[in-house]
Amino acid sequence: MIPLLGPGDDFPRVEHALDEPNGLLAAGGGLSVARLRDAYTRGIFPWFSEGDPVLWWCPDPRMVLPTDAVHVSHSLRRRLRHGGFTFTFDRAFTTVIRACAAPRRHEAGTWLVPAMIRAYERLFEAGLAHSIEVWIDGDLAGGLYGVAVGRMFFGESMFTRKTDASKIAIALLARQLARWQFPLIDCQMRTDHLASLGAIEIPRRDFVRAIRTLVDQPGVPSPWAADADLTSSVA
């Protein structure tokens, strides 16, 4: 059994999360800005379906992407060199998160239910959530969003409408974060796509130990802005 949180209840220790399903820690407690910020500082994130209570997770192991070790393939490097796109931060947060929530091929439904979308929009308004956008011919071609606390970035979801657009987004985000001295992007759980980009699994205890220091460091003020030479530095 997992605890059901009331509005003022603290999260249990992450070591108490279930082994099956991996990382399920608690339910309830709402999705206020304060609750979400507290969750991320502890390495906990929400994930639930429409009609379910809010469910909180901290899986073991944890998938992370070191910002100085992103794998940029030869084809992606060529795409970055040739250009034909623009890259922005925090320009279209609501459009990005709603694109991430849209149904995808071979998948039924979405975990980004309306309550989650509203919660992350409030985080964006509070300067804690950020979007990364890739534009081609003036249209939003791909991107991702996540939460930043201190010098730690917690990735949440990405989408693509054009070939390589989401890969461009994560490669450029990682380079910018490395410049800002963010060493890690939290990717939560393993996928082959993330592994192909250089993400690795680490024990939960190591992840929690690492972020404990990072979330207490001074953050980068909102809205974020990309360095002018960012694309050329990756290509």
C-alpha positions in Angstrom: 0.0 0.0 0.0 1.1 3.6 -0.6 0.1 6.6 1.5 -2.7 8.9 0.5 -1.5 12.5 1.0 -3.6 15.3 2.4 -3.0 18.9 1.5 -0.4 19.5 4.2 1.2 16.0 4.3 4.9 15.6 3.5 6.0 13.0 1.0 7.3 9.7 2.3 11.0 9.0 1.9 11.7 7.9 -1.7 13.3 4.6 -0.4 9.7 3.6 0.5 8.6 3.6 -3.1 7.3 0.3 -4.5 9.4 -2.1 -6.5 6.3 -3.0 -8.6 5.1 -0.8 -10.2 8.6 0.6 -10.1 8.8 3.8 -8.1 5.2 4.4 -7.1 5.5 6.4 -3.9 2.2 8.1 -2.9 -1.2 9.3 -4.1 -3.1 12.5 -3.7 -2.0 15.8 -2.3 -2.9 18.0 -5.3 -0.8 19.7 -7.9 -0.2 23.2 -6.5 3.0 25.0 -7.4 4.4 24.5 -3.9 3.6 20.8 -4.0 5.2 20.3 -7.4 8.3 22.3 -6.5 8.7 20.3 -3.3 8.3 17.0 -5.3 11.0 17.9 -7.8 13.5 18.9 -5.2 13.1 15.4 -3.8 13.4 13.6 -7.2 9.6 12.9 -7.3 7.3 13.5 -10.2 3.6 13.1 -10.9 2.2 10.6 -13.5 -1.4 9.4 -13.7 -4.2 8.9 -16.1 -7.6 10.6 -16.4 -9.9 9.5 -13.6 -7.1 8.4 -11.3 -5.9 10.2 -8.2 -2.6 12.1 -8.5 0.2 9.5 -8.4 3.8 10.3 -7.4 6.8 8.4 -8.6 10.5 8.0 -7.9 11.8 5.0 -9.9 15.0 3.0 -9.3 17.2 3.2 -11.4 16.8 6.7 -12.8 17.5 7.7 -16.4 19.6 10.9 -16.7 21.3 12.7 -19.6 24.6 14.3 -18.7 24.6 17.6 -20.4 28.2 17.3 -21.5 27.8 13.8 -23.0 24.9 14.1 -25.5 25.4 11.9 -28.5 25.0 14.0 -31.7 25.0 11.7 -34.7 26.7 12.6 -38.0 23.3 13.2 -39.7 22.1 15.4 -36.8 25.4 17.4 -36.9 24.9 18.0 -40.6 21.3 19.2 -39.9 22.6 21.6 -37.3 25.3 22.9 -39.7 22.9 23.4 -42.6 20.4 25.3 -40.5 17.0 26.0 -41.8 15.5 26.3 -38.3 15.4 28.6 -35.4 15.5 27.7 -31.7 13.9 29.5 -28.8 13.2 29.2 -25.1 9.9 30.0 -23.3 8.3 31.4 -26.5 5.3 29.0 -26.8 5.0 27.0 -23.5 1.3 26.3 -23.8 1.6 25.2 -27.5 4.5 22.9 -26.6 2.8 21.2 -23.7 -0.4 20.7 -25.7 1.5 19.3 -28.6 3.2 16.8 -26.1 -0.3 15.9 -24.9 -1.6 15.1 -28.4 -2.3 11.4 -29.2 0.5 9.6 -30.9 0.6 6.7 -33.3 0.4 3.3 -31.6 -0.5 4.9 -28.2 -3.9 5.1 -26.6 -4.7 8.3 -24.7 -2.2 10.5 -22.9 -0.8 10.9 -19.4 -0.9 14.7 -19.9 -4.5 15.1 -18.7 -6.0 18.6 -18.4 -5.2 18.9 -14.7 -1.5 18.2 -15.4 -1.5 20.8 -18.3 -3.0 23.4 -16.0 -0.5 22.6 -13.2 2.5 23.0 -15.5 1.2 26.2 -17.0 1.1 27.5 -13.4 4.7 26.4 -12.9 5.6 28.2 -16.1 3.9 31.4 -14.8 5.9 31.0 -11.6 9.2 30.7 -13.6 9.8 27.1 -12.7 8.8 25.4 -16.0 10.4 26.0 -19.4 9.7 25.2 -23.0 12.2 24.6 -25.8 11.0 25.3 -29.3 12.3 24.4 -32.8 10.8 26.4 -35.6 11.0 25.6 -39.3 9.5 28.0 -41.9 7.8 29.8 -39.0 6.0 26.7 -37.8 6.6 24.9 -34.5 8.3 21.7 -35.7 9.2 20.1 -32.3 10.2 20.8 -28.8 10.1 19.8 -25.2 9.3 21.1 -21.7 10.5 20.5 -18.2 11.0 21.9 -14.8 14.1 23.7 -13.5 14.9 24.1 -9.8 18.3 25.6 -9.0 20.8 24.1 -11.4 18.8 20.9 -12.1 16.5 20.4 -15.1 13.8 17.8 -15.0 12.7 16.8 -18.5 9.0 16.0 -18.8 7.9 15.4 -22.4 8.9 16.1 -26.0 7.2 16.0 -29.4 8.2 16.3 -33.1 6.4 17.2 -36.2 9.4 17.3 -38.5 12.3 14.8 -38.8 15.0 15.4 -36.1 13.1 18.4 -34.5 13.0 16.9 -31.0 16.6 15.7 -31.3 17.7 19.3 -32.2 15.8 20.6 -29.2 17.4 18.2 -26.7 20.9 18.6 -28.2 20.7 22.4 -28.0 19.1 22.4 -24.6 21.9 20.2 -23.3 24.6 22.5 -24.6 22.9 25.6 -23.2 22.4 23.9 -19.8 26.0 22.8 -19.7 27.0 26.4 -20.3 24.8 27.4 -17.4 26.4 24.7 -15.2 23.4 22.3 -15.1 25.2 18.9 -15.2 22.1 16.7 -15.7 18.8 16.4 -17.4 16.4 14.1 -15.6 14.8 11.7 -18.1 12.8 9.7 -15.4 12.6 6.3 -17.0 14.6 4.4 -19.7 13.6 4.5 -23.4 15.7 3.4 -26.3 15.4 6.9 -27.9 16.9 8.6 -24.8 19.6 5.9 -24.6 20.6 6.7 -28.2 21.1 10.3 -27.2 23.5 9.4 -24.4 21.2 9.0 -21.4 22.2 6.5 -18.8 20.6 4.8 -15.8 22.0 5.5 -12.3 20.8 4.2 -8.9 18.1 6.2 -7.3 20.2 6.9 -4.3 22.9 8.5 -6.5 20.3 10.6 -8.3 18.8 11.9 -5.1 22.2 12.7 -3.7 23.2 14.6 -6.8 20.1 16.7 -7.0 20.1 17.5 -3.3 23.0 19.9 -3.9 21.9 21.1 -7.4 18.4 22.3 -6.5 19.8 24.6 -3.8 22.1 26.5 -6.2 21.0 29.8 -7.8 18.9 29.2 -10.8 18.7 31.0 -14.2 16.1 33.8 -14.2 13.0 33.5 -16.4 12.3 33.8 -19.2 15.2 31.8 -20.6 17.1 33.0 -23.7 19.5 30.9 -25.8 23.1 32.1 -26.5 23.4 33.5 -30.0 26.2 31.0 -31.0 24.5 28.0 -29.5 23.7 26.1 -32.8 27.2 26.6 -34.2 28.8 25.4 -31.0 27.0 22.0 -31.3 27.5 21.6 -35.0 
